[in-house]
Amino acid sequence: MSEPVRRGMKPAAGKGAARPWMALSLALGIALVGTSGPVGAADPVPDAQVWSIESAKAVRGLMLDVVAAGPRLVAVGDRGHILFSDDQGKSWTQAKVPSRQLLTAVFFVDAQHGWAVGHDAQILVSSDAGATWNKQFEDLKRQAPLLDLWFKDASTGFAVGAYGALLTTTDGGQHWQDVSDRIDNPDQFHFNAIAAVKDAGLFIVGEQGSLFRSRDDGQSWEKIQGPYEGSLFGLLPTGEPQTLLIYGLRGNLFRSTDFGDTWAQVPLQGPRGPLEFALSGATRLDDGSLVLVGNSGTVLRSNDDGKTFSLFNRPDRLSLSAVTAGANGTLIIAGQGGVRMTAATGADLGQKVGQQ
């Protein structure tokens, strides 16, 4: 099988030539067959919408991302399911969503305005804190997913995805422009994540260790040499100027304090030696703590700006894709087992650290 991808199903490497590709969503082993082809203009969004099916089991289905929208929590995942919680993760309500595609990432620029991306290069938008959604964009010709997005404000944003896709909007998503040619990526490596680094600029990580940065709000991009040749699934700005973590396959985690000019590997130790599980998602908590999650129930936490981490392995060993802060020091985790609230360590509530 191909490498697991952070928050989605990841096509095999290639330059877009027609070929079958296998995809793996987290550790589920879901196989899809398709063909890649030249990227064309987006197909118009059809008038007849296909809505996600309401299901009481959605909260335990595959969820790939979870974020805060003001006091509300919003999670996205399989079959177009979007859930929101107004009690910090104790209960969840299914939103009305015009899609049945796997949704891979969600981003809220304020308490009301958010966007979600997923397969068929779909982009959805919400103006009511995630309760209802409209489809802004899709491109069936790509036959590949968008995997992450970032917005500067309610007008300007970027979406990234498979085969080096880079889309941008300057009007809140009413129009999206393909600007993939701004990046020197002749092999069309997949872009897995995008984020803004404090006092520095935008940063993208992707397949085969590819790294790109922009110092001018995404108008131009510089390809930089990375510390690792395997796939990177995410990045986490630590909140300190020019400082970020990048993470990916086999527990590989690196830290830079100069916007990617130099890197130091962060050693991660498991109970039987170096950690080798893929890392898939991360968040910075209000107190400055950093939390990373990954395959086999891995939860890592740092209280020193990412220099060292403590490890907790959840007993269920279900793969995790995303994490965000809950109330009173709890965490909200999303992944193979749906979306759940845990203790600060990642343990089930009431479970003591070390109790398996």
C-alpha positions as CSV (number, residue, x, y, z in Angstrom):
1,M,0.0,0.0,0.0
2,S,1.1,3.6,-0.4
3,E,2.1,5.9,2.4
4,P,-0.6,7.1,4.8
5,V,-1.6,10.7,4.3
6,R,-2.3,13.4,6.8
7,R,-6.0,14.1,6.6
8,G,-7.0,12.3,3.5
9,M,-6.4,9.8,0.7
10,K,-3.1,10.3,-1.0
11,P,-2.5,9.5,-4.6
12,A,0.8,8.0,-5.6
13,A,3.6,10.2,-6.9
14,G,3.7,11.2,-10.5
15,K,3.5,14.0,-13.0
16,G,-0.1,13.5,-13.9
17,A,0.3,10.8,-16.5
18,A,-2.7,8.5,-16.7
19,R,-2.2,5.7,-14.3
20,P,-4.1,3.8,-11.6
21,W,-3.4,5.0,-8.1
22,M,-3.9,3.5,-4.7
23,A,-4.9,5.6,-1.7
24,L,-4.8,5.1,2.0
25,S,-6.9,7.0,4.5
26,L,-5.0,7.0,7.8
27,A,-4.6,3.3,8.6
28,L,-7.9,2.0,7.3
29,G,-6.6,0.5,4.0
30,I,-9.4,2.0,1.9
31,A,-8.3,1.5,-1.8
32,L,-9.6,3.6,-4.6
33,V,-8.8,3.3,-8.3
34,G,-8.7,6.3,-10.6
35,T,-6.7,8.0,-13.3
36,S,-4.8,11.2,-13.1
37,G,-4.8,13.6,-15.9
38,P,-4.2,17.2,-17.0
39,V,-5.6,19.9,-14.7
40,G,-8.3,21.8,-16.4
41,A,-10.7,24.6,-15.5
42,A,-13.2,23.9,-12.8
43,D,-16.5,22.4,-13.8
44,P,-19.5,24.5,-12.8
45,V,-21.2,23.5,-9.5
46,P,-24.4,21.7,-10.4
47,D,-27.7,23.2,-9.4
48,A,-29.0,19.9,-8.0
49,Q,-27.0,19.4,-4.8
50,V,-26.2,16.0,-3.3
51,W,-26.4,16.4,0.5
52,S,-24.5,14.3,3.1
53,I,-26.7,11.7,4.7
54,E,-27.7,12.3,8.3
55,S,-26.4,9.5,10.6
56,A,-26.3,9.1,14.3
57,K,-23.1,7.2,13.8
58,A,-21.3,10.1,12.1
59,V,-19.6,11.1,15.4
60,R,-17.8,7.7,15.4
61,G,-17.1,7.6,11.7
62,L,-13.8,8.7,10.1
63,M,-13.1,12.4,11.0
64,L,-10.0,14.0,9.6
65,D,-9.9,17.5,11.1
66,V,-11.3,19.4,14.0
67,V,-11.0,23.1,14.9
68,A,-12.5,25.9,17.0
69,A,-14.9,28.4,15.5
70,G,-15.1,30.8,18.4
71,P,-16.7,28.9,21.3
72,R,-17.9,26.2,18.9
73,L,-16.0,23.1,17.7
74,V,-16.3,21.9,14.1
75,A,-15.1,18.6,12.7
76,V,-15.0,17.3,9.1
77,G,-14.6,13.8,7.7
78,D,-16.0,10.9,5.6
79,R,-19.1,11.1,3.3
80,G,-19.3,14.9,3.6
81,H,-20.0,14.7,7.3
82,I,-19.5,17.9,9.3
83,L,-20.2,18.0,13.0
84,F,-20.4,20.9,15.4
85,S,-20.4,21.0,19.2
86,D,-21.5,23.9,21.5
87,D,-20.6,22.1,24.7
88,Q,-16.9,21.6,24.1
89,G,-17.2,18.2,22.6
90,K,-19.7,16.5,25.0
91,S,-22.3,16.2,22.2
92,W,-22.3,16.8,18.5
93,T,-24.8,18.0,15.9
94,Q,-24.6,17.1,12.2
95,A,-24.5,20.1,9.9
96,K,-26.3,20.4,6.6
97,V,-23.6,19.8,3.9
98,P,-24.0,19.7,0.1
99,S,-21.4,16.9,-0.4
100,R,-20.8,13.2,0.1
101,Q,-17.1,13.4,-0.6
102,L,-14.4,12.8,2.0
103,L,-13.6,16.2,3.6
104,T,-9.9,16.5,4.6
105,A,-9.5,19.9,6.4
106,V,-11.4,22.8,7.8
107,F,-10.3,26.4,8.7
108,F,-12.2,29.2,10.4
109,V,-10.9,32.7,10.1
110,D,-13.2,34.0,12.8
111,A,-16.2,32.7,14.9
112,Q,-18.5,32.7,11.9
113,H,-16.6,32.3,8.6
114,G,-15.0,29.0,7.7
115,W,-14.1,26.8,4.7
116,A,-13.6,23.1,4.3
117,V,-11.9,21.2,1.5
118,G,-11.9,17.6,0.2
119,H,-12.1,15.2,-2.7
120,D,-13.1,16.3,-6.2
121,A,-11.2,19.5,-5.3
122,Q,-14.2,20.6,-3.4
123,I,-14.3,23.8,-1.3
124,L,-17.3,24.4,1.0
125,V,-18.0,27.6,2.9
126,S,-20.0,28.5,6.0
127,S,-21.0,31.9,7.4
128,D,-22.9,30.6,10.5
129,A,-20.1,28.9,12.5
130,G,-20.4,25.7,10.6
131,A,-24.1,25.0,11.1
132,T,-24.8,25.1,7.3
133,W,-22.5,25.0,4.3
134,N,-22.5,25.9,0.6
135,K,-20.3,24.6,-2.2
136,Q,-18.0,27.2,-3.7
137,F,-15.8,25.2,-6.0
138,E,-15.1,21.8,-7.3
139,D,-13.0,20.4,-10.2
140,L,-14.0,16.9,-11.2
141,K,-11.2,16.8,-13.9
142,R,-8.5,16.8,-11.2
143,Q,-9.7,13.4,-9.8
144,A,-7.6,14.3,-6.7
145,P,-8.3,15.9,-3.3
146,L,-7.5,19.2,-1.8
147,L,-5.8,18.5,1.6
148,D,-5.4,21.7,3.5
149,L,-6.2,25.4,3.5
150,W,-5.3,28.7,5.2
151,F,-7.0,32.1,5.3
152,K,-5.4,35.5,6.1
153,D,-8.8,37.1,6.6
154,A,-12.3,36.7,5.4
155,S,-11.3,37.6,1.8
156,T,-7.8,36.1,1.1
157,G,-7.0,32.4,1.4
158,F,-5.2,29.5,-0.2
159,A,-6.0,25.8,-0.6
160,V,-3.4,23.1,-1.4
161,G,-3.6,19.5,-2.5
162,A,-2.5,16.5,-4.6
163,Y,-0.3,16.9,-7.6
164,G,1.0,20.3,-6.4
165,A,-2.4,22.0,-6.4
166,L,-2.3,25.6,-5.2
167,L,-5.5,27.6,-5.4
168,T,-6.1,31.2,-4.1
169,T,-9.0,33.6,-3.6
170,T,-9.2,37.3,-2.8
171,D,-12.9,37.6,-2.5
172,G,-13.8,35.1,0.2
173,G,-14.0,32.2,-2.2
174,Q,-16.5,33.6,-4.7
175,H,-13.8,33.0,-7.2
176,W,-10.8,30.6,-6.9
177,Q,-7.7,30.9,-9.1
178,D,-5.3,28.1,-9.9
179,V,-1.8,29.5,-9.2
180,S,0.1,26.2,-9.0
181,D,2.6,27.6,-11.4
182,R,3.9,30.0,-8.8
183,I,5.7,27.1,-7.2
184,D,8.7,25.3,-8.7
185,N,7.4,21.8,-8.4
186,P,8.1,20.0,-11.8
187,D,7.4,16.5,-10.3
188,Q,4.0,17.6,-9.0
189,F,4.7,16.5,-5.5
190,H,1.5,16.5,-3.3
191,F,1.1,19.5,-1.0
192,N,-0.2,18.2,2.4
193,A,-0.3,21.3,4.6
194,I,-0.1,25.1,4.6
195,A,0.2,27.5,7.5
196,A,1.5,31.0,8.4
197,V,4.6,31.3,10.6
198,K,4.8,34.2,12.9
199,D,6.9,37.2,11.7
200,A,8.0,35.1,8.6
201,G,5.4,34.1,6.0
202,L,3.6,31.1,4.6
203,F,5.0,27.6,4.6
204,I,4.0,24.4,2.7
205,V,5.1,20.8,3.3
206,G,4.5,17.9,1.1
207,E,5.5,14.6,-0.5
208,Q,9.1,13.4,-0.4
209,G,10.1,16.0,2.1
210,S,9.3,18.9,-0.2
211,L,9.3,22.4,1.5
212,F,8.2,25.8,0.1
213,R,8.0,29.2,1.8
214,S,6.7,32.6,0.8
215,R,7.6,35.9,2.4
216,D,5.1,38.0,0.4
217,D,1.7,36.5,1.3
218,G,1.9,33.8,-1.3
219,Q,2.7,35.9,-4.4
220,S,6.0,34.1,-4.9
221,W,7.4,30.9,-3.4
222,E,10.9,29.6,-2.7
223,K,11.8,25.9,-2.7
224,I,14.1,25.1,0.2
225,Q,16.2,22.1,1.1
226,G,14.6,20.0,3.8
227,P,16.0,17.7,6.4
228,Y,14.1,14.6,5.4
229,E,13.3,12.8,2.1
230,G,10.1,11.1,3.2
231,S,6.6,12.6,3.1
232,L,5.7,15.3,5.5
233,F,2.1,15.5,6.6
234,G,1.9,18.7,8.5
235,L,3.5,21.7,10.1
236,L,2.9,23.6,13.3
237,P,4.0,27.2,14.0
238,T,4.9,27.3,17.6
239,G,4.0,31.0,18.2
240,E,7.6,32.1,18.5
241,P,9.0,34.3,15.7
242,Q,10.1,32.3,12.6
243,T,9.7,29.0,14.6
244,L,7.9,25.9,13.3
245,L,7.7,22.1,13.5
246,I,7.4,19.8,10.5
247,Y,6.3,16.2,10.9
248,G,5.5,13.1,8.9
249,L,6.4,9.4,8.3
250,R,8.0,7.2,10.9
251,G,7.9,9.7,13.7
252,N,10.1,12.2,12.0
253,L,9.8,15.6,13.6
254,F,12.0,18.6,12.9
255,R,12.2,22.1,14.4
256,S,13.4,25.4,12.8
257,T,13.8,28.8,14.5
258,D,14.8,30.6,11.3
259,F,11.8,29.9,8.9
260,G,13.4,26.8,7.5
261,D,17.0,27.9,6.9
262,T,18.2,25.3,9.4
263,W,16.6,22.3,11.1
264,A,17.1,20.2,14.2
265,Q,15.6,16.8,14.6
266,V,13.4,16.4,17.7
267,P,14.0,12.8,19.1
268,L,10.9,11.0,20.0
269,Q,11.2,7.9,22.2
270,G,8.6,5.2,22.5
271,P,8.4,2.5,25.1
272,R,10.4,0.1,22.9
273,G,12.8,2.5,21.2
274,P,12.5,5.5,18.8
275,L,8.9,6.3,17.8
276,E,8.2,5.1,14.3
277,F,4.5,5.9,13.9
278,A,3.5,8.6,11.3
279,L,2.5,11.9,12.8
280,S,-0.6,13.5,11.2
281,G,-1.9,16.5,13.1
282,A,-1.0,19.1,15.7
283,T,-2.2,22.2,17.6
284,R,-0.9,24.9,19.9
285,L,-2.9,25.3,23.1
286,D,-3.7,28.6,24.8
287,D,-1.0,28.0,27.4
288,G,1.7,27.6,24.7
289,S,1.8,23.8,25.0
290,L,2.1,21.9,21.7
291,V,0.3,18.7,21.0
292,L,0.9,16.2,18.1
293,V,-1.1,13.1,17.2
294,G,-0.6,10.3,14.8
295,N,-1.0,6.6,13.9
296,S,-1.6,3.9,16.5
297,G,-3.1,6.4,19.0
298,T,0.0,8.4,19.4
299,V,-0.3,11.6,21.4
300,L,2.7,13.8,22.0
301,R,2.9,16.9,24.2
302,S,5.6,19.6,24.7
303,N,5.8,22.4,27.3
304,D,9.1,23.8,26.0
305,D,8.2,25.2,22.5
306,G,8.7,21.8,20.8
307,K,12.2,21.0,22.0
308,T,11.1,17.9,23.8
309,F,7.9,15.8,24.0
310,S,6.2,13.4,26.3
311,L,4.4,10.4,24.8
312,F,1.1,8.7,25.5
313,N,-0.2,5.8,23.4
314,R,-4.0,5.5,23.5
315,P,-4.9,1.8,24.4
316,D,-7.4,1.6,21.5
317,R,-4.5,2.2,19.0
318,L,-6.8,3.9,16.6
319,S,-5.1,6.3,14.3
320,L,-5.5,10.0,14.9
321,S,-5.5,12.8,12.3
322,A,-6.2,16.0,14.2
323,V,-6.3,17.6,17.6
324,T,-7.5,20.9,19.1
325,A,-8.1,22.3,22.6
326,G,-11.2,21.5,24.6
327,A,-12.5,23.1,27.8
328,N,-10.7,22.9,31.2
329,G,-7.5,21.4,29.8
330,T,-9.1,18.6,27.8
331,L,-8.2,17.7,24.2
332,I,-10.6,17.1,21.3
333,I,-9.1,14.4,19.0
334,A,-10.3,13.3,15.6
335,G,-9.4,10.3,13.5
336,Q,-10.3,6.6,12.8
337,G,-12.7,6.4,15.8
338,G,-14.5,9.7,15.1
339,V,-14.2,12.8,17.3
340,R,-13.8,12.5,21.1
341,M,-12.9,14.4,24.2
342,T,-9.9,13.2,26.2
343,A,-7.7,14.3,29.2
344,A,-4.8,16.6,28.6
345,T,-2.5,13.7,28.0
346,G,-4.7,12.1,25.4
347,A,-6.0,9.5,27.8
348,D,-9.7,8.7,28.1
349,L,-11.3,10.9,30.8
350,G,-10.8,9.2,34.1
351,Q,-7.9,7.0,32.8
352,K,-4.6,7.5,34.6
353,V,-1.4,8.0,32.6
354,G,0.3,4.7,32.3
355,Q,-2.9,2.7,32.6
356,Q,-3.4,0.6,29.5
